[in-house]
Amino acid sequence: MNSKLFLGLVSVPLLGLLLWTASIEYKSRVLPEVTVRMQGFDPRSLLSGHYISYRIDWKQTDCTQFSDNKCPEEDFLNSGFDSWNDFYGNHRFYIPQEKARDLDRMFRESGRSGDVFEVVYAYKKGFRPVAKKLLINGEDWQIALRKDKEQKKQEQEQELQQIQEQVQEQQPQEQEDKETPPEES
């Protein structure tokens, strides 16, 4: 009797978790996609994992993609991660730990670099929006991050090459200075 009770008590939460996961997966596959612009916001939380915290920038979002050509700000406002406290309407996009530092840097520099960050949601009126993917300049964030790292590497290599050329130009001049005796007056 005790083993059946224990099995029942353990299976109920697991079944609930399975149904919740299945409903999110179903919504992300079936609901139409909408793309919204994002702007940075970072309330540092060391215990919450690696994520980009953001707010939706409705002024820069194309609202014609929604059914009535109007941005459903209220629907997205209530889907933020902290809808009960001061950070009302903020959202998180979780990312792998090994990519977090580079993506965070890129996100913070987006104001200077002109990079456009967007999130694709599965959304239909009456359903809670589900974040599906992060885009940077219209590309998947992983591709954009790889390109950014390659560009930074090329810039560093060019800088190093310029420094080496400057050093090589100075070396013959220094040798000439050593070889010519100083003029006596």
Buried (B, 14 or more C-beta within 10 A) or exposed (E): EEEEEEEEEEEEEEEEEEEEEEEEEEBBEEBEEBBBBBBBEEEEEEEEEBBBBBBBBBEEBEBEBBEEEEBBEEBBBEBBBBEEEEBEBBBBBEBEEEBBEBBBEBBEEBEEEEBBBBBBBBBBEEBBBBBBBBBBBEEEBBEBBBEBEEEEEEEEEEEEEEEEEEEEEEEEEEEEEEEEEEEEE
